[in-house]
Amino acid sequence: MSLQGIYDAARQGVWQDENPSRCGCGGRGWYLSDVDTWHLCSLHGLNAPCPEDETEETFDWRAHYRRNNVNAFRSFREAARAEGWEGSNLQFILACRDILRNLGIKPFPDQADWVNAAEAMIEKARQDKAAREEQAYWDREHAAWMDRP
């Protein structure tokens, strides 16, 4: 790939991921491309100063990372609900805690661990939805079989 191609791919954000720990910016908000140019992450770069700016040293990065992780956690919670997961916010947190325990995550998981568990809940919700749909299909088949003369 040419240098222009590398630059264009970085500019288009092909490196972005909603999960801050997997995003090319690492949740920081800026991505340093292979052609040594900084690119603002549209997912995590809100109000983040460019690493080459003088204000970068006084910026509250801890609050920035926390905000990005909280936003990702909430987004994954809503995605799990869209896939059919039902429950309160507390139940979602407890389900994420169970995922962390089952994975053997350290006793005090960090924010990225919680975000990863919330993302895993989306897949769990998809699997539960598929199982419910399969059960409903077989229930209908059974009812149709029983209604035969």
Buried (B, 14 or more C-beta within 10 A) or exposed (E): EEEEEBBBBBEEBEBBBBBBBBBBBBBBBBBBBEBEEBBBBEBBBEEBBBEEEEEEEEBEBEEBBEBBBEBBBBBBBBBBBEBEBEBEEEEBBEBBBEBBEEEEBEEEBEBBBBBBBBBBBBEBBBEBEEEEEEEEEEEEEEEEEEEEE
